[in-house]
Amino acid sequence: MYILFNSSGGAGMAPHAALEEIGAPYELKLLDTAKGEHKRPEYLKLNPNGRVPTLLADGKPIYESAAITMLLADRHPEAKLAPAVPEPDRLPYLQWMAYMTNTVQEAYMQFFHADYFAAAEASRADVKATAERRLPGMFAVLEGALDRGPYLLGERFSAADLYLFMLTRWGRNLAKPAWDYPKLGAHWRAVGGRPAVQRMMKAAGLA
Ligand SMILES: N[C@@H](CCC(=O)N[C@@H](CS)C(=O)NCC(=O)O)C(=O)O
């Protein structure tokens, strides 16, 4: 039994979609971040960062969206969301998961939360503008990664595609959203057409 804490549209989208793909029993707890529900003492006991997502797996908390997504994929090999350790596809799978969470997600953090990076208003505007200038270069890298096939691992769908779907959605208000790139757009539509992803979007109030 799993319990996933997320906010609507938050970084728990990818693990939430993974839970739907897996079909394991789980409960979704959508926190209202506008009301500060992610900063309440009972939640801080699970995730002292006061951020979403957090997963309770057999009662034990784990945070960081990429870690949760990879944990779920590895715990449920029958869902075929991750190449096993000896498979050659494990290498690009790990690379793209780390790239997306460490590089792309970090740039999004600077875009959405410039206040975490600079104190002065003018500096924050600069942090945000710089992130907006850097993101297209990252989208171009991901667009190139899709050369091999519709998914990040070529023909093979994986949890990394759920992660990319989430990051594509986050850029919907950028001057050039990721889905305006031809292959990223096709990827967005293909992953968004999966019944599990549609259930995730509906449960999160996003569709
Ligand atoms: N690296 C973390 C980032 C989590 C994160 O920043 N979540 C956002 C929502 S997308 C959040 O909870 N923000 C609230 C805050 O920073 O106070 C992860 O991937 O889980």
The ligand as a Gaussian input file, in Angstrom:
#p B3LYP/6-31G(d) Opt

LIG

0 1
 N       13.552000      18.238000      -5.859000
 C       12.238000      18.124000      -5.302000
 C       11.504000      19.428000      -5.564000
 C       10.120000      19.407000      -4.982000
 C        9.450000      20.760000      -5.111000
 O       10.083000      21.809000      -5.210000
 N        8.116000      20.730000      -5.060000
 C        7.370000      21.952000      -5.135000
 C        6.081000      21.717000      -5.907000
 S        6.441000      21.338000      -7.593000
 C        7.014000      22.390000      -3.741000
 O        6.638000      21.587000      -2.914000
 N        7.146000      23.694000      -3.478000
 C        6.766000      24.244000      -2.242000
 C        7.874000      24.993000      -1.598000
 O        8.989000      25.047000      -2.149000
 O        7.613000      25.540000      -0.524000
 C       11.507000      16.940000      -5.951000
 O       11.734000      16.681000      -7.139000
 O       10.750000      16.262000      -5.250000

